[in-house]
Amino acid sequence: MLPGTRAYELIVSYPLTSENYPKVIFAFTERFGNQEILTEIYVRELLKLIIQNVHSQGKDKLPLMSLFDKIESHIRALESLGVNQNSNAAWLYCMVESCLSAELIRVWQRSVLFNAKGLPRLSNLLEFLRKEVEGEQRVKLARSRFDISPSSREEHSKESKLKNKKSFMSAASLVATKEQNCVFCGKSHESKERFLARSWTLEERLDKLRELKRCLRCLKPGHFARDCKQFVKCHLCKRSHPIILCPEIQGKKV
């Protein structure tokens, strides 16, 4: 008994003795055993299912498994109250079918059980729903077992893209950092901005670049000046070399 309910208050009002057990049963039957009222309650519960699952949208709709469990429990409860499926199949079948979505009704009408003979249509409908629930459970099990659901694939794809993006950004940052390291002092700025190297002689600068196997035009590694495709023009002598290698830089303000 749920605390705070009328039934709970009734049962706790009797002392817990064996003599009071039949009295409690009689009191419960008298107050809560009216079959007509109980039948109306379960019929109204079926009507609630129709409203909830047909007129509601999105997340308010019951999943098929929960819907089938509720329908079956209400049908069994009505049977225990004397509402037989065979004698009440006309209105019970209509109510159960109305609980289903339009798509599921189309599947039901195309199924073999829809025109099956020998059993009432309501029994065939309940059997159809049972098979649909079992099929849905198998699909769910297969997807969760091997992680092949669309949502899982989408999440995996997003994670892979994020990792690739981070990797690309890290590599790009590393390359950018390397390219900005000065060949003359090793600090983080471009070699052409290294004004302290102007105190060196031109031969000292050229020897340093040759030692590091740098291009004498763009100052980058991996190729020689004769193969360099970069457009470089000294603004002092207008030749194709960086200003740091200009023979006229000594004693000039730039």
C-alpha positions, 0 to 999 in steps of 0.5 A: 500500500502506498503511504498517504493513499486511502487504502493505506489509511484503511489498512493501518487502522486495523491492528495486525492480528490474524482475526482482523485479516478477513475484516480487512479483506471485506473492507477492501472489497466493499470500498474498492471492489465495485466491478462496475467502477473498476471496469470504467476505470480500465476503459478510461485508461485505454481512452487515455492511451488513445489520446496520449499516443495519437494526439501527442507528438514527439517525446510525449508518445509512448514507445511501442514496448511501453504501449504494448505493456499497458494495453495488455495489462488493461485487457487482462485486468478487464478479463479479471473483472468479467469483460471477456474478449470474445463477447466484447471484441467489437469495442475492445478491438477498436479501442486497442487499434486506435491506440496505435500510430497510423504507420503501425496500423498500416503494418498491421493491415499488411500482416498475415495475422490481420486476415488470419482465421480461427482466433478473434481479431483482438487476439491476432492484434495482440499477437501482432503487437507482441511480435513487433515488440520482440522484433524491436528488442532484437534490433535494439540488442543488435545495435547496442551489441555492435554499436552500429546505430546511426547515433553512435556512428554520428558521434564517432564521426564527430569525435574523429573529425575533432581529433583530426582538426586538433591534430591538424592545428597542432601540426600547423602550429608546429610548422608555423613556429619552426618557420618563424625561428630565426636562423641566426639566433634561434629565437621566435621571429623571422630571419629577415627581421634579425637586425643584429646579424647585420653586424656580421659580414656578408660571408659570415651570414652566407656561411651560416645559411649554408651550414643550415642548408637554407635557401639564399633567397627565401631562407627556408630549408629544403631547396637551393636558391636556383630552385626557389619559386618565391618572389623576393626583392631587396628594397636596397639594391632591387635584386632577388635576395632578402635584405639581410643578405644585401651587400649594401646593408653595411652602414645604411639605415633601413 
